[in-house]
Amino acid sequence: MNTALTIIGLAMFIFIVVFSLKRVRDKMKAQQEEHEKIKAYGEIINEETRNKNK
């Protein structure tokens, strides 16, 4: 009985850790994509500004 509860407890703990890590990874990926979008937009604005000054 105690071993079964221990196994169930460990399984739940592992599931929570894996689920949390997956959420963190997804969040980091979304932040990276947003950063790339902002960087691309900034480069477009810089090019437009350079072309106006020529």
C-alpha positions in Angstrom: 0.0 0.0 0.0 2.8 2.4 1.0 4.8 1.6 -2.1 1.8 2.2 -4.4 1.2 5.6 -2.8 4.9 6.4 -3.2 4.8 5.5 -6.8 1.7 7.5 -7.4 3.1 10.4 -5.6 6.4 10.3 -7.6 4.4 10.0 -10.9 2.4 13.0 -10.0 5.5 15.0 -9.0 7.3 14.0 -12.3 4.2 15.0 -14.3 4.0 18.4 -12.6 7.7 19.0 -13.3 7.5 18.0 -16.9 4.3 20.0 -17.5 6.0 23.1 -15.9 9.1 22.7 -18.0 7.0 22.4 -21.2 5.1 25.6 -20.3 8.4 27.4 -19.7 9.8 26.1 -23.0 6.7 27.2 -24.9 6.8 30.6 -23.2 10.4 31.1 -24.1 9.8 30.1 -27.7 6.9 32.6 -27.9 9.1 35.4 -26.5 11.8 34.5 -29.0 9.4 34.7 -31.9 8.1 38.1 -30.6 11.7 39.3 -30.3 12.4 38.3 -33.9 9.3 40.2 -35.0 10.3 43.4 -33.2 13.9 43.1 -34.5 12.6 42.7 -38.1 10.3 45.7 -37.7 13.1 47.8 -36.3 15.3 46.9 -39.2 12.6 48.0 -41.6 12.2 51.3 -39.9 16.0 51.8 -39.9 16.1 51.1 -43.7 13.3 53.6 -44.3 15.1 56.2 -42.3 18.4 55.6 -44.1 16.7 55.9 -47.5 15.0 59.2 -46.5 18.4 60.7 -45.7 19.9 59.9 -49.0 
